[in-house]
Amino acid sequence: MSSFPLVIIVAILVVASPALGQDQATRDTCARGAGSERIAACTKLLGEPGRSQEFQAITYANRSAGYIDISDYDKAILDSDRAILLKPDNAVAYYNRAVAWNQKREYDKAISDFSAAIKYRPNYASAYTLRGLVWTTKSEYARAMEDFSAAIRIDPNYARPYLNRAYRSVEQGDYDQAIADYTEAIRIEPKNDVTLILRGSVWNRKGDSDRAMADFNDAIRINPKRGDAYLRRGLLWQTKRSYENAMSDFNEAMQITDKSVALYLARGALWQSQHNYSKAAADFDEAIKLNPQSAPAFSSRCFVRGILGQDFVQAMQDCDESIRLFNRNAAAYDARGFVFLRMGKAREAIGSYNWAVEFNPKNVGALYGRGLAKKMDGDATADADITAAKSVRSDIADEFIRWGVSAP
């Protein structure tokens, strides 16, 4: 993480004469505006004589926020420096400078300034929240969770720390806590489609597909142009074997959002499950065009090319590239084993399948394919692999037959 949403606290300009005669619109823009307009308003105020030291400190802090808006972090830091020099307990200036340091990937300096902001404003919920994100960047996860929890205690109606804590809880495998936090965030922001998608994804991880579907449906109802909601719902339909609905969602996502590797991979896998291997290969082609570094796209195309049997050399090149990109790639070794199997190269197939099973012992296809390759090679342990695979998936032999490989 190199950036995060900016939460700039506005310091309202409330001063005695001579500020009473100042144009109210300029003061409001400096205090509450954004970007270049805010910078111009604050600069105008700073250019007028007779301003108090505190007034200048607040104005420099506000202008620093404007510079952050336009990503001019060096000027933001300079203005924060000026604000702190004029008023050393200026929590907003420390906060803004911390934001700028974070954007420049100066994480220790960001931590220091967020800590100073909290020192001078102990109830600074957004400072705790963003410091927690910097701790996450530094892999200091326990400290991050402490900061997110502190922000929630200070302001239970502030959604951001719930979202951040939920994300970390997912990473830690604590799905119940993640759902509880996402639920609180939805309570605060009920129209936030992104949070609904995130909670739906956690429900799906917990195996509660009905609640996951309900969240994805709600996200799409709130924002019908949310492509990733259609993608996730389509994947869920696919697990429910509702392939027509899955294809409809994938196609809808294609129409309303920028094409993505994940979307092409998902639709390609669906085409493959429907035995339309040419269309699957076409989608994997598009995924590779979008990201030539996508190991899953190369391994998927390798496997489909192996099924089509039109060019085993190109299929093998795809598998090799996938393994080069990610050397512990069970799917790529599985696909390469399958291509070797189709080429009649039993021992090479066994070697690849061994790695596939090593990296993913639950890969039933690799286990069955290795059994077939062992049978071709006269290996007495072949039946053990085949029986083990069939005990998990009884129709695995039929699938291999559809792929052009029968038991020897």
Phi and psi in degrees as a GROMACS rama.xvg file:
@    title "Ramachandran Plot"
@    xaxis  label "Phi"
@    yaxis  label "Psi"
@TYPE xy
-113.975  -4.97703  SER-2
-153.057  166.223  SER-3
-155.181  163.352  PHE-4
-58.6569  136.783  PRO-5
-85.1734  133.898  LEU-6
-123.773  90.7078  VAL-7
-95.1633  121.255  ILE-8
-82.0263  126.495  ILE-9
-81.4714  130.075  VAL-10
-98.1053  113.06  ALA-11
-74.618  135.144  ILE-12
-83.6213  100.532  LEU-13
-122.721  106.024  VAL-14
-135.828  160.973  VAL-15
-82.2877  177.483  ALA-16
-50.9012  133.834  SER-17
-93.8097  6.97168  PRO-18
-72.0452  -16.5399  ALA-19
-59.5395  -28.1207  LEU-20
-88.531  -2.75878  GLY-21
-70.8711  142.544  GLN-22
-56.9626  122.653  ASP-23
-62.9532  -36.0726  GLN-24
-62.8265  -39.8249  ALA-25
-64.2082  -43.424  THR-26
-63.1634  -43.0023  ARG-27
-64.9554  -40.5288  ASP-28
-65.3886  -40.4643  THR-29
-64.7381  -37.5231  CYS-30
-79.7109  -36.3369  ALA-31
-125.747  -3.91807  ARG-32
-76.0519  -164.798  GLY-33
-146.809  151.005  ALA-34
59.0181  -140.094  GLY-35
-63.1173  -36.3151  SER-36
-64.3522  -40.1653  GLU-37
-65.6487  -43.9363  ARG-38
-58.9615  -45.4092  ILE-39
-63.251  -42.016  ALA-40
-65.418  -44.6689  ALA-41
-65.5728  -38.6321  CYS-42
-62.5089  -40.045  THR-43
-61.4158  -44.4129  LYS-44
-64.087  -39.5962  LEU-45
-68.9425  -23.8195  LEU-46
-82.3835  -5.53772  GLY-47
-92.7177  134.245  GLU-48
-73.3726  161.119  PRO-49
87.3128  6.25176  GLY-50
-77.2603  143.608  ARG-51
-71.3708  163.04  SER-52
-61.8724  -40.5073  GLN-53
-66.425  -40.4679  GLU-54
-58.5848  -46.0389  PHE-55
-63.7595  -39.5966  GLN-56
-61.4508  -44.3936  ALA-57
-65.0282  -40.0449  ILE-58
-68.8044  -41.5544  THR-59
-61.6234  -40.0523  TYR-60
-63.3637  -41.3621  ALA-61
-66.4426  -40.0456  ASN-62
-67.065  -32.9605  ARG-63
-61.3033  -36.1409  SER-64
-64.5977  -37.4304  ALA-65
-62.4651  -40.4992  GLY-66
-66.2949  -34.5773  TYR-67
-62.7445  -39.4963  ILE-68
-56.3046  -36.4998  ASP-69
-100.574  14.111  ILE-70
65.1892  25.9964  SER-71
-96.9136  80.5703  ASP-72
-74.0248  -29.3581  TYR-73
-64.7349  -43.3924  ASP-74
-68.9796  -33.7212  LYS-75
-62.0572  -42.6738  ALA-76
-65.2558  -42.5  ILE-77
-61.2786  -44.1561  LEU-78
-67.8222  -36.7787  ASP-79
-63.9485  -40.9101  SER-80
-55.9333  -45.9633  ASP-81
-63.0635  -42.1524  ARG-82
-63.1424  -41.0669  ALA-83
-69.8673  -36.9149  ILE-84
-62.0925  -39.6712  LEU-85
-76.0929  -32.3399  LEU-86
-144.486  90.3482  LYS-87
-61.8854  -17.4526  PRO-88
-101.919  25.6439  ASP-89
-78.5125  93.295  ASN-90
-61.4366  -38.1354  ALA-91
-63.6543  -40.1375  VAL-92
-64.5656  -41.8536  ALA-93
-62.5316  -40.9724  TYR-94
-60.7203  -50.4862  TYR-95
-62.5568  -39.5622  ASN-96
-65.8288  -36.7329  ARG-97
-61.9752  -42.8602  ALA-98
-58.5331  -45.4823  VAL-99
-64.8176  -42.8752  ALA-100
-59.878  -40.6063  TRP-101
-61.9391  -42.6431  ASN-102
-62.6662  -29.2524  GLN-103
-88.2003  4.86696  LYS-104
64.1313  27.5685  ARG-105
-95.9935  75.4062  GLU-106
-69.5385  -37.0555  TYR-107
-64.8055  -39.3655  ASP-108
-67.0268  -37.2976  LYS-109
-62.9886  -44.7542  ALA-110
-58.9131  -45.465  ILE-111
-59.9056  -44.1981  SER-112
-73.2228  -37.5359  ASP-113
-61.5866  -38.5614  PHE-114
-64.2601  -38.7734  SER-115
-65.5921  -41.0751  ALA-116
-59.3343  -41.8407  ALA-117
-68.2512  -36.4193  ILE-118
-58.8169  -44.3216  LYS-119
-86.7256  -16.4264  TYR-120
-138.982  85.5296  ARG-121
-61.2467  -21.8109  PRO-122
-98.6212  28.1622  ASN-123
-82.6744  83.6571  TYR-124
-61.0802  -41.6445  ALA-125
-68.7899  -30.1835  SER-126
-67.4206  -42.3376  ALA-127
-60.1859  -42.7123  TYR-128
-62.3513  -48.4011  THR-129
-74.5822  -31.7788  LEU-130
-63.2806  -37.0294  ARG-131
-60.0829  -38.9125  GLY-132
-65.8706  -36.9084  LEU-133
-68.0455  -39.5789  VAL-134
-58.7084  -37.5088  TRP-135
-62.3206  -43.618  THR-136
-58.0061  -35.584  THR-137
-87.6088  7.58239  LYS-138
62.8504  25.4473  SER-139
-96.9788  72.5005  GLU-140
-70.3825  -36.1147  TYR-141
-63.4785  -42.7022  ALA-142
-65.4455  -37.4851  ARG-143
-60.6008  -46.4653  ALA-144
-64.3568  -36.8448  MET-145
-60.7397  -42.2098  GLU-146
-68.9696  -41.3971  ASP-147
-61.7351  -42.5281  PHE-148
-65.6023  -38.3115  SER-149
-62.6233  -42.6308  ALA-150
-61.5659  -39.6088  ALA-151
-66.4231  -40.111  ILE-152
-62.9678  -38.647  ARG-153
-69.7552  -43.9855  ILE-154
-139.061  90.1597  ASP-155
-66.1958  -8.89948  PRO-156
-107.339  22.6241  ASN-157
-106.188  113.579  TYR-158
-71.7819  -34.9479  ALA-159
-55.4962  -47.6246  ARG-160
-65.1081  -30.6593  PRO-161
-61.6657  -43.6258  TYR-162
-63.7387  -43.3434  LEU-163
-66.1457  -41.7528  ASN-164
-67.7612  -36.2657  ARG-165
-62.2816  -43.3597  ALA-166
-59.6897  -44.1615  TYR-167
-66.9088  -35.8449  ARG-168
-64.1117  -37.9048  SER-169
-62.0611  -44.7229  VAL-170
-59.8237  -32.1658  GLU-171
-87.9355  -2.72543  GLN-172
80.8477  11.3904  GLY-173
-93.5523  78.8486  ASP-174
-69.872  -32.788  TYR-175
-63.0072  -44.5788  ASP-176
-64.9972  -40.0198  GLN-177
-60.8812  -45.112  ALA-178
-64.3278  -40.8012  ILE-179
-59.8155  -42.6128  ALA-180
-71.7964  -40.811  ASP-181
-62.4699  -36.5423  TYR-182
-63.915  -40.779  THR-183
-63.5461  -41.5953  GLU-184
-62.8808  -37.7788  ALA-185
-69.3907  -34.9472  ILE-186
-58.0995  -41.5289  ARG-187
-76.228  -40.4312  ILE-188
-127.193  76.5773  GLU-189
-65.8777  -16.1914  PRO-190
-99.9902  13.8113  LYS-191
-84.7447  99.9809  ASN-192
-65.8579  -31.7208  ASP-193
-63.5436  -43.6862  VAL-194
-64.7439  -37.1525  THR-195
-62.5946  -40.6657  LEU-196
-64.0201  -42.5303  ILE-197
-64.4839  -43.8909  LEU-198
-65.9077  -39.2175  ARG-199
-59.6472  -37.818  GLY-200
-65.813  -36.1556  SER-201
-71.5832  -40.9093  VAL-202
-55.9897  -40.4032  TRP-203
-64.0464  -40.6968  ASN-204
-62.6869  -33.0682  ARG-205
-79.1982  -4.87714  LYS-206
86.4873  9.94443  GLY-207
-97.2293  80.8699  ASP-208
-68.4311  -28.3197  SER-209
-68.4071  -44.153  ASP-210
-69.1047  -35.4962  ARG-211
-61.5106  -45.7221  ALA-212
-61.5756  -40.9802  MET-213
-61.0649  -41.4404  ALA-214
-67.3015  -41.7583  ASP-215
-64.9629  -39.4836  PHE-216
-61.079  -44.0442  ASN-217
-64.2305  -40.2385  ASP-218
-61.5835  -41.8074  ALA-219
-69.932  -35.6458  ILE-220
-63.4827  -41.1969  ARG-221
-71.1294  -40.1883  ILE-222
-137.24  89.6694  ASN-223
-64.5945  -8.89363  PRO-224
-101.579  18.8212  LYS-225
-88.8497  94.6876  ARG-226
-62.1711  -38.8571  GLY-227
-69.6164  -23.295  ASP-228
-68.7302  -42.4481  ALA-229
-62.6586  -39.8412  TYR-230
-61.0641  -49.209  LEU-231
-67.812  -37.5496  ARG-232
-67.1822  -36.9547  ARG-233
-61.9905  -42.1086  GLY-234
-62.3933  -37.0047  LEU-235
-68.1879  -43.0748  LEU-236
-56.5931  -38.8559  TRP-237
-63.358  -42.0423  GLN-238
-66.2247  -25.556  THR-239
-86.1042  3.85555  LYS-240
61.7276  25.7368  ARG-241
-97.2993  76.6497  SER-242
-70.5906  -32.7319  TYR-243
-65.1281  -44.0881  GLU-244
-64.5347  -38.9219  ASN-245
-61.6875  -46.8558  ALA-246
-63.8063  -38.0019  MET-247
-61.389  -43.0796  SER-248
-67.2851  -42.0888  ASP-249
-62.5767  -42.5297  PHE-250
-66.7784  -37.9412  ASN-251
-62.7013  -43.1022  GLU-252
-61.0312  -38.3982  ALA-253
-61.3648  -33.5578  MET-254
-78.5224  -31.0547  GLN-255
-108.147  -5.07164  ILE-256
-138.985  165.803  THR-257
-62.0832  138.916  ASP-258
-62.7618  143.814  LYS-259
-134.217  158.258  SER-260
-59.3456  -44.4735  VAL-261
-59.8799  -39.0401  ALA-262
-68.7823  -44.7847  LEU-263
-65.3212  -38.8406  TYR-264
-63.7555  -41.385  LEU-265
-65.4504  -46.3605  ALA-266
-69.9349  -36.3907  ARG-267
-61.0003  -41.9373  GLY-268
-64.4727  -35.0944  ALA-269
-68.6167  -43.5943  LEU-270
-56.7622  -41.9924  TRP-271
-62.4081  -43.3004  GLN-272
-65.5603  -23.8428  SER-273
-93.1002  8.77618  GLN-274
66.0045  23.0237  HIS-275
-100.21  79.6217  ASN-276
-73.227  -30.6032  TYR-277
-65.9511  -43.0788  SER-278
-68.517  -34.5169  LYS-279
-61.3817  -46.7074  ALA-280
-61.0175  -38.747  ALA-281
-63.1275  -40.9417  ALA-282
-67.6354  -38.1685  ASP-283
-67.3998  -33.7262  PHE-284
-57.4161  -47.0264  ASP-285
-64.2811  -38.4654  GLU-286
-60.8498  -41.5332  ALA-287
-69.0526  -35.4855  ILE-288
-61.856  -40.7062  LYS-289
-69.7929  -37.4856  LEU-290
-144.056  94.4334  ASN-291
-67.6166  -2.09371  PRO-292
-104.641  15.2892  GLN-293
-86.5605  102.365  SER-294
-60.2806  -43.132  ALA-295
-61.2178  -34.9363  PRO-296
-65.5578  -42.3705  ALA-297
-67.1947  -42.1338  PHE-298
-67.4344  -36.589  SER-299
-65.6025  -43.8503  SER-300
-68.2322  -35.419  ARG-301
-56.8152  -47.8695  CYS-302
-64.4126  -45.1478  PHE-303
-65.7404  -39.0992  VAL-304
-63.1308  -34.118  ARG-305
-64.8468  -39.5435  GLY-306
-65.3957  -45.7165  ILE-307
-64.8061  -30.9236  LEU-308
66.5502  23.2643  GLY-309
-90.4057  -29.8138  GLN-310
-155.697  90.1462  ASP-311
-67.6977  -28.2048  PHE-312
-64.2594  -46.949  VAL-313
-65.2009  -37.6424  GLN-314
-59.8453  -45.4028  ALA-315
-64.9972  -36.631  MET-316
-62.4977  -38.7607  GLN-317
-63.3119  -45.0933  ASP-318
-63.3597  -42.4565  CYS-319
-62.4753  -39.4213  ASP-320
-67.2372  -39.6268  GLU-321
-61.5704  -42.1969  SER-322
-68.6388  -35.5464  ILE-323
-62.7438  -39.2736  ARG-324
-72.7444  -30.5725  LEU-325
-151.069  102.393  PHE-326
-76.7458  -13.0939  ASN-327
-103.676  47.7702  ARG-328
-97.1069  94.0636  ASN-329
-60.1902  -40.6467  ALA-330
-63.7982  -38.8643  ALA-331
-68.8538  -41.6311  ALA-332
-66.1392  -36.7401  TYR-333
-61.1888  -48.4949  ASP-334
-62.665  -41.5349  ALA-335
-66.304  -39.015  ARG-336
-59.9393  -40.2934  GLY-337
-64.3906  -42.8727  PHE-338
-62.9742  -43.3545  VAL-339
-60.2293  -39.348  PHE-340
-61.6414  -45.1049  LEU-341
-66.4104  -28.1804  ARG-342
-81.7427  -6.20036  MET-343
80.6502  16.7653  GLY-344
-99.1167  85.0228  LYS-345
-63.0524  -47.8324  ALA-346
-67.8384  -38.1236  ARG-347
-64.6624  -38.0667  GLU-348
-62.4737  -44.3315  ALA-349
-59.2197  -43.9399  ILE-350
-59.4274  -44.8291  GLY-351
-69.0679  -42.2517  SER-352
-63.8651  -33.4169  TYR-353
-57.7797  -44.5613  ASN-354
-67.5579  -38.9544  TRP-355
-60.2405  -43.7909  ALA-356
-71.1112  -35.3463  VAL-357
-60.766  -44.9577  GLU-358
-80.4204  -24.8604  PHE-359
-146.094  88.1862  ASN-360
-61.5439  -16.4509  PRO-361
-90.6722  5.92185  LYS-362
-77.1508  94.9098  ASN-363
-65.628  -39.323  VAL-364
-62.0799  -40.9661  GLY-365
-65.9227  -38.7285  ALA-366
-64.969  -45.1468  LEU-367
-67.3354  -43.5678  TYR-368
-60.8657  -39.0772  GLY-369
-64.2253  -38.1701  ARG-370
-61.3053  -43.1938  GLY-371
-63.5016  -42.8872  LEU-372
-62.9811  -39.6449  ALA-373
-64.0504  -38.739  LYS-374
-61.536  -43.7623  LYS-375
-60.0345  -33.3869  MET-376
-92.1754  -0.0552304  ASP-377
76.2128  24.8512  GLY-378
-82.5905  127.468  ASP-379
-68.9414  -16.2736  ALA-380
-88.4936  5.89138  THR-381
-59.2332  -46.8311  ALA-382
-62.2498  -30.7188  ASP-383
-63.8138  -42.9614  ALA-384
-65.3062  -45.2816  ASP-385
-63.8611  -44.5284  ILE-386
-63.4616  -42.492  THR-387
-61.6695  -41.7999  ALA-388
-65.7545  -43.8128  ALA-389
-67.245  -26.9131  LYS-390
-68.9692  -24.4303  SER-391
-91.7515  -40.2668  VAL-392
-137.519  102.781  ARG-393
-66.5162  -24.6648  SER-394
-98.099  15.6556  ASP-395
-61.3652  -35.1835  ILE-396
-63.7804  -41.0149  ALA-397
-62.9913  -37.1168  ASP-398
-63.9599  -45.4597  GLU-399
-63.1092  -34.8268  PHE-400
-63.6022  -41.5798  ILE-401
-63.7565  -27.2489  ARG-402
-86.261  1.64336  TRP-403
94.494  15.4533  GLY-404
-127.289  120.451  VAL-405
-109.514  159.853  SER-406
-63.8887  137.491  ALA-407
